Amino acid sequence: MTPEEMERFLSARQHSSEDALMAELAQMTRAQAQTGEMSPTRMEEIYDTLSPFLSERQREKMREVIRRLKS
């Protein structure tokens, strides 16, 4: 996902709760991992793209989602 796509994704969900947003990201990541579109490296790239848009707490939650998906 490019930074522009990520910005559109976040903008479209600006009124979603944090938990709902994180759940949707986790579900999308799992679906892409099952089809081979997502790898641990790609997860890190997405984190790097998203992190400037997130609060520290959100970054920590996203890190936790990534950790769980990698295991």
C-alpha positions, 0 to 999 in steps of 0.5 A: 500500500502506497502512502497515498493509499494508506492516507485514503484508507485512514481518511475513509475510516477517520470516524471508526474507533481505534479498535475497529481500525486495528481489527480491520488492519489485522483482518486485511493482513491475515487475508493477504498473508493467506494469498501470499501478498503479505510477508513479514517484510511487507508488514514492516513496510506498512508499519513504517508507512503508517507510523507517522499517522499514529499516536504512540499508543496506536503504534504499540498496538500495531506492533502487537498486531504485527507480532501476533501475525508473524507467529 
